[in-house]
Amino acid sequence: MEEVVKKIAELSEAFLKDANAQVANGNKAAGQRARKASLEIEKLTKEFRKVSIEAAKK
C-alpha cells in the first residue's frame, strides 16, 4: 500500500506542476501531460481503494 501512496504523491506533484503551467502560461504540452497524469492517478486511486479494503479486512 505504501508504494501505491508514494506513486500517487509523485504523480500528483507532476500533475500540479503541468496543470499550473497550462493555466499560467497556456502551455498546451503541459496540459496534455497533466491530463495523462490525471488518468494514471485515477487508476492508482482505484488500486489504493482495493488494497485499503483488503487491509481493513485483516
N, C-alpha and C positions, 0 to 999 in steps of 0.2 A: 504494500500500500504506500510505503514511503516513496518508492520510485515513481509511482503514478503522481503523487502530490508534487514531487520535485519537477517532473516533466510539465505539469500544469503550470507551475510557477514560472518556469523558463519560457514557456510559450506565451504566457500572459504578459510577461515583460516585453517580448518581441512584438506581440500584438499591439500593446500600448504605444510602443515606440513608432511602429509603422502607421498606426491609426492617427497618431498625433501629427506625423509628417504629412499625411494626406490632408488632414484638416487644416493645418497651419500653412502648408506650402502648396497644396494642390498636387502633391506628388502622386501620380497615378500608379506607378510601380509599387510604391509603399502601400497604397490601398489594396492592390492585388495581394501583396504579401500578408496584409492584415486579414483579409478575407480567408486566405488559405489557413492562417494560424487559427482563426476562429473555428473553422471546421475541425481542425486537429484537436483543439481544446474541447469541442463538443464530444468527440469520440472518447477523449480521456476522462471527461466528467462522467460519462456513462460507465466507463470501466471502473472509475472510482466508486460509483454508486454500487456496482455489482460486488466489488471487493469489500466495501464497507458493510454491506448487508451480510455477506458471508462471515466477516469478522465479528459482527454483532451476535450472530447465532452461536458462536463458540463460547 
